[in-house]
């Protein structure tokens, strides 16, 4: 049994492109949903709170596009590389050093 409890990394491959695109789409839709909520609340509310929601409705499209275009640049440092256990090697027999009679 391996002494390490962590999974062994045999490659440093990034997640699939489809997974990356799905995550970026989710971030974009979430940001645009919050923007829509800010827009509706800016119409419904009055006073200084209204300007907070107006600012959110104006700034969030920029933030949503930047987040959607951000790619995954993280390094896979949490994976443990495979290190073979040191086992004794079989050595060749040593030649006889007996002198000839």
Secondary structure per residue as TSV (DSSP state, phi and psi in degrees):
chain	resnum	aa	ss	phi	psi
A	1	X	-	360.0	141.4
A	2	X	-	-69.8	138.4
A	3	X	S	-74.4	-20.0
A	4	X	-	-87.8	139.2
A	5	X	-	-92.1	-13.9
A	6	X	S	-78.9	151.2
A	7	X	-	-67.0	151.7
A	8	X	E	-94.8	132.5
A	9	X	E	-91.9	123.2
A	10	X	S	-106.0	-5.5
A	11	X	-	-157.5	162.6
A	12	X	-	-114.8	38.0
A	13	X	-	-69.6	138.8
A	14	X	-	-76.7	167.0
A	15	X	-	-60.4	161.3
A	16	X	-	-61.1	153.0
A	17	X	H	-61.2	-38.1
A	18	X	H	-63.6	-35.9
A	19	X	H	-67.3	-42.7
A	20	X	H	-61.8	-44.8
A	21	X	H	-64.8	-41.6
A	22	X	H	-62.2	-41.9
A	23	X	H	-65.3	-41.2
A	24	X	H	-66.6	-39.5
A	25	X	H	-64.5	-40.0
A	26	X	H	-63.0	-44.6
A	27	X	H	-61.1	-42.0
A	28	X	H	-64.4	-47.8
A	29	X	H	-64.7	-36.7
A	30	X	H	-64.7	-45.5
A	31	X	H	-63.0	-41.2
A	32	X	H	-72.2	-30.2
A	33	X	H	-65.4	-42.0
A	34	X	H	-65.2	-37.6
A	35	X	H	-63.2	-43.5
A	36	X	H	-61.9	-41.9
A	37	X	H	-62.0	-42.9
A	38	X	H	-61.5	-40.7
A	39	X	H	-63.5	-45.2
A	40	X	H	-65.4	-43.5
A	41	X	H	-67.1	-30.0
A	42	X	H	-66.6	-30.9
A	43	X	H	-78.4	-37.2
A	44	X	H	-79.3	-40.4
A	45	X	-	-85.6	167.2
A	46	X	-	-131.6	168.3
A	47	X	T	83.1	-161.9
A	48	X	H	-65.2	-25.4
A	49	X	H	-64.5	-32.6
A	50	X	H	-57.8	-42.3
A	51	X	H	-69.4	-28.7
A	52	X	H	-63.4	-44.4
A	53	X	H	-70.1	-34.9
A	54	X	H	-63.9	-44.2
A	55	X	H	-61.9	-40.6
A	56	X	H	-63.2	-41.1
A	57	X	H	-67.5	-27.9
A	58	X	H	-83.2	-40.4
A	59	X	H	-82.2	-33.9
A	60	X	H	-62.4	-31.3
A	61	X	H	-61.5	-39.2
A	62	X	H	-63.3	-46.6
A	63	X	H	-62.4	-40.4
A	64	X	H	-63.4	-41.1
A	65	X	H	-69.3	-41.4
A	66	X	H	-63.1	-43.8
A	67	X	H	-66.8	-35.7
A	68	X	H	-70.0	-30.7
A	69	X	H	-89.2	-7.4
A	70	X	-	-73.9	126.0
A	71	X	-	-94.8	166.7
A	72	X	-	-79.3	109.5
A	73	X	-	-110.9	12.8
A	74	X	-	-70.7	148.2
A	75	X	-	-91.0	145.9
A	76	X	-	-86.7	79.4
A	77	X	-	-94.4	-10.6
A	78	X	S	-84.1	-3.3
A	79	X	S	-90.8	145.1
A	80	X	E	-99.0	123.2
A	81	X	E	-70.3	153.0
A	82	X	-	-77.9	128.7
A	83	X	-	-126.0	120.2
A	84	X	-	-70.1	142.1
A	85	X	-	-67.2	142.8
A	86	X	-	-77.9	116.3
A	87	X	-	-116.5	147.4
A	88	X	-	-65.6	140.6
A	89	X	-	-93.0	152.6
A	90	X	-	-79.3	127.3
A	91	X	-	-100.4	149.3
A	92	X	-	-70.6	145.5
A	93	X	-	-64.5	144.8
A	94	X	-	-76.9	141.4
A	95	X	-	-67.5	148.8
A	96	X	-	-66.4	136.9
A	97	X	-	-108.0	20.3
A	98	X	-	-69.6	133.6
A	99	X	-	-72.2	148.6
A	100	X	-	-71.5	139.3
A	101	X	-	-72.3	360.0
